[in-house]
Amino acid sequence: MPVVVVVSEVNANYLLAPDIDLSEFLGYSSLADGGGNRIDAAFKNVGNTCYLNALLHCLAQLASVQAWSYQHEQRCISADVADLRGSRSGCVLCHLAWDVRDLATLPPQTFASDVRDLATAAIPKVALFRRSWSQGKFHNRDQQCAAEAFRLLMEACNDVDEERAQRLGVAFNLGENTTFSTPMWWAFGGVQQSSIACRACGRSSIKYEMCSHVALAVSGENSTIERLLASHWEPEALIDEDDCCTFEGCGVYWRRTKTTRMSRWPRVLVLHLKRWHQVFHQGPYCKLDTRVDFRESLHVDEAGTLYDLKAVIVHSGDAHGGHYTSYVRAFEQRWFFCDDGRKPREVSSYEAMNSQAYMLFYEKRI
């Protein structure tokens, strides 16, 4: 096989500094300070919304989300108590700030002491107005995917910042560096590089893409989070029936491979373990209960980039239903188990590390 020559690169500008830093333009200061709030409250389930309650508990312990939502609320004209407690949907980023603060500041007597008495648990505003920010996808009482909820919620919050920047006169188009300089992308944005190489002609193309999370395939065998990540970056042969090299003068079929790696790791690394498995094409899904081991710290590359685990979302049940809970690493690095309106329960790190993870939230150690 000839030496591979890169003949095209797409979106290489994603690796460069933005033309305009929207975070700075909108008045956000450092988003890395703080984190690990005390946890003195629980969230009421308002219609099979355990997937959102679990997600909110996780987001509330991330330093960047705390600073982002709080600083936005101080500047937003919609951030008034009447709107947040009333029936209007208001601003989703303000609702997130309200929910994050509720978990840290509500007094202990607001705990629901019994699963049958949830009246005193906090009502999460993000869940209450889920129809508006999810574009109607979460308007009913069906159980939803926590990973999909994360994606839609972060996109909706990011839209708030983008729209405000546009109102203030900043013009930008999708794909420009400026687009990916909002607080959401500052916190969760990584740059992923996809290389497609032809073994026949020795040429390759590279495409850079922004990503807010990494979805990892889970097999039927026990594994570790490190092995899943390594498998995710392994070269993949492109064997589609109509796959052929598009470089001029080649056109050979079934000789291309695709390799993916992270060119720039995010400040907050969100890993989604894809536990839903389709046995037959267009057939029903089943859930893979495979054990995946993980620890409180994670090295992701040879350069020694290190992440600390902040939160875990767990799904119990099967592909047709179930329940979402979370483990969060809160104040003084103590772990708590959060389950809807029940009082958060302090647990050992051993219990948290032995849970069946569905999503993992890591913060880069600075």
C-alpha positions in Angstrom: 0.0 0.0 0.0 1.4 3.4 -0.9 2.1 6.1 1.7 -1.2 7.9 2.5 -1.3 11.5 1.3 -3.9 13.9 2.7 -5.4 15.7 -0.3 -8.3 17.6 1.4 -9.3 19.0 4.8 -12.7 20.2 5.7 -13.5 22.5 8.7 -9.8 22.7 9.9 -10.7 26.2 11.2 -12.5 24.5 14.1 -9.0 24.0 15.6 -8.3 27.7 15.5 -9.4 30.5 17.9 -12.8 32.0 17.0 -13.1 35.2 15.1 -15.4 36.5 17.8 -15.5 34.9 21.2 -19.3 34.9 21.9 -18.8 34.0 25.6 -16.6 37.0 26.1 -18.9 39.2 24.0 -22.0 38.2 26.0 -20.2 39.1 29.3 -19.5 35.6 30.6 -16.5 35.4 32.8 -14.6 32.2 33.7 -16.9 29.2 33.7 -14.5 26.8 35.4 -14.7 28.1 39.0 -16.7 26.4 41.7 -18.5 23.1 41.2 -19.5 20.3 43.6 -22.4 22.1 45.4 -23.9 20.7 48.5 -27.0 18.8 47.7 -30.0 19.4 49.9 -33.0 18.9 47.8 -34.8 16.5 45.5 -37.0 16.8 42.4 -40.6 15.8 42.0 -41.5 13.6 39.1 -44.0 15.6 37.1 -45.0 12.9 34.6 -42.5 10.1 34.1 -39.7 12.7 34.1 -37.1 10.7 35.9 -34.8 11.0 32.9 -34.8 14.8 33.4 -34.5 14.7 37.2 -31.4 12.4 36.9 -29.9 14.6 34.2 -30.5 17.8 36.2 -28.7 16.3 39.2 -25.7 15.6 37.1 -25.6 19.0 35.4 -26.0 20.8 38.7 -22.6 19.4 39.9 -20.7 20.7 36.8 -18.8 23.9 37.5 -19.2 25.2 34.0 -23.0 24.7 34.0 -23.3 26.4 37.4 -21.4 29.4 36.2 -23.0 29.5 32.8 -26.6 29.4 34.0 -26.1 31.7 37.0 -24.3 34.4 34.9 -27.0 34.2 32.2 -29.8 34.6 34.7 -28.2 37.9 36.0 -28.4 39.4 32.5 -31.7 37.9 31.1 -34.7 40.1 31.1 -36.9 37.0 31.5 -35.3 36.0 34.8 -38.0 37.1 37.2 -39.7 35.1 39.9 -43.2 35.6 38.5 -42.2 34.1 35.2 -40.3 31.1 36.8 -43.1 30.2 39.2 -45.9 31.0 36.8 -47.4 29.2 33.8 -45.4 30.9 31.1 -42.5 28.9 29.6 -40.0 31.8 29.8 -36.3 31.2 29.2 -35.0 27.7 29.3 -31.5 28.8 30.4 -33.1 30.7 33.3 -35.1 27.6 34.2 -31.9 25.6 34.3 -30.3 28.1 36.6 -33.3 28.0 38.9 -33.2 24.2 39.1 -29.4 24.1 39.7 -29.8 26.6 42.5 -32.8 24.7 44.0 -30.7 21.6 44.5 -28.0 23.5 46.4 -30.1 26.0 48.4 -33.5 24.5 49.4 -33.6 23.8 53.1 -33.5 20.1 54.3 -37.1 20.2 55.5 -38.2 20.3 51.9 -37.1 16.7 51.5 -39.8 14.1 50.7 -39.4 11.8 53.6 -41.3 9.0 51.9 -41.7 7.9 48.3 -45.5 8.2 48.8 -45.2 11.8 49.9 -43.5 13.8 47.2 -45.5 17.0 47.7 -42.6 18.9 49.3 -40.0 18.0 46.6 -39.0 20.8 44.3 -40.7 21.0 40.9 -38.0 21.3 38.2 -38.8 24.1 35.8 -36.8 22.4 33.0 -39.2 19.4 33.3 -42.3 21.5 33.8 -41.7 23.3 30.5 -40.1 20.4 28.6 -42.5 20.7 25.7 -41.2 24.1 24.6 -37.4 23.5 24.7 -37.7 19.9 23.3 -39.6 21.1 20.2 -42.6 19.1 21.3 -40.8 15.7 21.6 -41.1 15.5 25.4 -44.7 16.8 25.8 -46.3 13.6 27.0 -45.7 11.1 29.9 -43.7 8.6 27.8 -40.3 7.6 29.1 -37.6 9.3 27.1 -33.8 8.8 26.6 -31.6 10.8 29.0 -28.9 11.2 26.4 -31.4 12.7 23.9 -32.7 15.0 26.7 -29.1 16.2 27.3 -28.6 16.9 23.6 -31.9 18.8 23.2 -31.6 20.7 26.4 -28.1 21.9 25.7 -29.0 22.9 22.1 -32.0 24.9 23.4 -29.9 26.7 26.0 -27.2 27.4 23.4 -29.9 28.9 21.1 -30.7 31.4 23.9 -27.1 32.7 23.8 -26.8 32.7 20.0 -30.1 34.6 19.6 -29.0 37.2 22.2 -25.7 37.7 20.4 -27.5 38.2 17.1 -29.8 40.7 18.7 -26.7 42.6 19.8 -25.4 42.8 16.3 -23.0 39.8 15.9 -23.5 38.1 12.5 -22.3 34.6 12.1 -23.1 31.5 10.0 -23.2 27.8 10.9 -19.7 26.4 10.6 -17.8 29.5 11.5 -15.6 29.4 14.5 -17.7 32.1 16.2 -20.7 29.6 16.3 -18.8 27.3 18.6 -17.6 29.9 21.1 -20.7 30.1 23.3 -20.6 28.8 26.9 -22.2 25.5 25.9 -19.5 24.7 23.3 -16.9 26.1 25.6 -17.9 23.5 28.2 -19.0 20.5 26.2 -17.4 21.1 22.7 -14.8 18.8 21.5 -13.3 18.6 18.0 -13.5 15.2 16.4 -11.4 14.3 13.3 -12.6 11.7 10.8 -10.1 10.5 8.2 -11.1 8.4 5.2 -8.2 6.7 3.4 -8.2 4.6 0.2 -5.8 1.6 0.3 -5.8 1.5 -3.5 -4.6 5.0 -4.4 -3.1 6.0 -1.0 -5.0 9.3 -0.7 -7.1 10.4 2.2 -9.5 13.2 3.3 -9.9 14.7 6.7 -13.1 16.3 8.1 -13.3 18.0 11.5 -16.6 18.1 13.4 -17.7 19.6 16.7 -19.3 17.2 19.1 -21.0 17.7 22.5 -20.7 14.1 23.6 -19.3 10.7 22.6 -21.6 7.7 22.1 -19.9 4.4 22.8 -21.1 1.0 21.5 -21.6 -1.6 24.2 -21.0 -5.3 23.3 -22.3 -8.4 24.9 -19.1 -8.9 26.9 -17.9 -7.2 30.1 -15.6 -4.3 29.4 -14.1 -1.1 30.7 -14.7 2.5 29.7 -11.1 2.6 28.5 -11.6 -0.3 26.2 -14.9 1.1 24.8 -13.1 4.4 24.0 -10.2 2.5 22.4 -12.6 0.5 20.3 -14.4 3.7 19.3 -11.2 5.1 17.8 -10.2 2.0 15.9 -10.1 2.1 12.1 -13.3 0.9 10.4 -13.5 -0.7 7.0 -16.2 0.9 4.8 -18.0 -2.0 3.3 -21.3 -0.5 2.1 -22.4 -2.0 -1.1 -21.9 1.2 -3.1 -18.8 2.5 -1.3 -16.0 3.6 -3.7 -13.1 6.0 -3.7 -14.2 9.4 -5.0 -10.7 10.7 -5.8 -10.0 11.5 -9.4 -8.5 8.6 -11.3 -9.3 5.9 -8.6 -13.0 4.8 -8.3 -12.0 1.5 -6.7 -14.7 -0.1 -4.6 -14.5 -1.4 -1.0 -10.9 -0.3 -0.3 -11.6 2.6 2.0 -11.1 2.8 5.8 -12.4 5.4 8.3 -10.4 6.4 11.4 -11.9 8.8 14.0 -10.0 10.5 16.9 -10.4 13.5 19.2 -8.3 16.4 18.0 -9.4 18.6 20.9 -10.8 17.2 24.0 -13.7 19.1 25.7 -13.6 20.5 29.2 -16.6 18.3 30.1 -16.5 14.9 28.6 -20.0 13.3 28.3 -20.0 9.6 27.5 -23.2 7.9 26.4 -23.1 4.1 26.6 -25.4 2.8 23.8 -27.1 -0.1 25.6 -30.1 -0.4 23.2 -29.4 -3.2 20.8 -31.5 -4.2 17.7 -31.3 -7.9 17.2 -32.7 -7.9 13.7 -32.9 -5.1 11.1 -36.0 -3.0 11.8 -36.8 -5.4 14.7 -37.4 -4.7 18.4 -34.7 -3.3 20.6 -33.4 -5.1 23.7 -31.2 -3.7 26.4 -27.6 -4.8 27.0 -27.0 -5.1 30.8 -23.3 -5.7 30.1 -21.0 -4.6 32.9 -18.7 -1.7 32.0 -16.1 -0.8 34.7 -15.1 2.8 35.3 -13.2 4.7 37.9 -13.2 8.2 39.5 -10.5 9.3 37.1 -9.9 8.7 33.4 -6.9 9.1 31.1 -7.9 9.6 27.5 -4.8 9.9 25.5 -1.0 9.5 25.5 -0.5 13.1 26.4 -1.9 12.4 29.9 -5.2 14.3 29.6 -7.0 13.5 32.8 -10.6 13.7 33.7 -12.4 13.4 37.1 -15.8 11.7 37.2 -18.5 14.0 38.4 -21.8 12.2 37.8 -23.3 9.0 36.5 -26.8 8.4 35.1 -28.2 4.9 35.6 -31.1 3.2 33.7 -32.8 0.3 35.4 -35.3 -1.8 33.6 -35.5 -3.0 30.0 -35.9 -1.4 26.6 -39.6 -1.0 27.0 -39.6 0.9 30.2 -37.7 1.5 33.4 -36.4 4.2 35.7 -33.5 6.7 35.6 -31.5 7.6 38.7 -28.1 9.2 39.2 -25.0 9.2 41.3 -23.3 12.6 41.8 -20.0 13.7 43.3 -21.0 16.7 45.3 -19.5 18.9 48.0 -16.2 17.7 49.5 -16.1 14.9 46.9 -18.8 12.9 48.6 -21.0 10.7 46.4 -24.9 10.8 46.6 -27.6 8.7 45.1 -30.5 10.7 43.6 -33.8 9.2 42.9 -36.7 11.6 42.0 -38.4 13.0 45.1 -36.5 10.8 47.6 -33.9 12.5 49.9 -30.5 12.2 48.2 -28.6 9.4 50.0 -24.9 9.6 50.7 -23.2 6.4 49.4 -19.7 5.1 49.1 -17.6 5.6 46.0 -17.7 1.8 45.7 -21.4 1.8 45.2 -21.3 4.6 42.6 -18.4 2.9 40.7 -20.3 -0.4 40.6 -23.5 1.0 39.1 -24.7 0.2 35.6 -23.8 3.4 33.8 -25.9 4.8 31.0 -24.1 8.2 30.9 -20.9 9.4 32.5 -20.0 13.0 33.1 -16.2 13.8 33.4 -14.6 17.2 34.0 -11.0 17.8 32.8 -8.5 18.2 35.6 -6.9 21.6 35.1 
